[in-house]
Amino acid sequence: MSSFMTGDKVRLIDNFRTRGDHKKHPEYYPEPGTVGTVYQDSAPDGTTLVEWPQAAIRGPRSDWWAPSADLEVVSHALSVEEDKDDGTD
């Protein structure tokens, strides 16, 4: 089981289950590949509370418990690349 800490940037992995969850419950599950922020550390039941970008889900809340096995930490290298695109080019 993966363990995440509050504030970690995580991506919803792309697999059969995550695509199905998004299709059945887009109010809770964003499209695979979406990056969110861990809102609460991983729980003993194997889930992690993630705050997703509001535009990524269709529900009234932007946070939702996701199976920890369906999440991966976004690498620091990606964060650095995102920071480079600050619109000052």
Summary of the structure (lengths in Angstrom):
residues: 89
radius of gyration: 13.3
end to end distance: 41.6
largest distance: 45.8
contacts: 227
relative contact order: 0.25
helix: 27%
strand: 26%
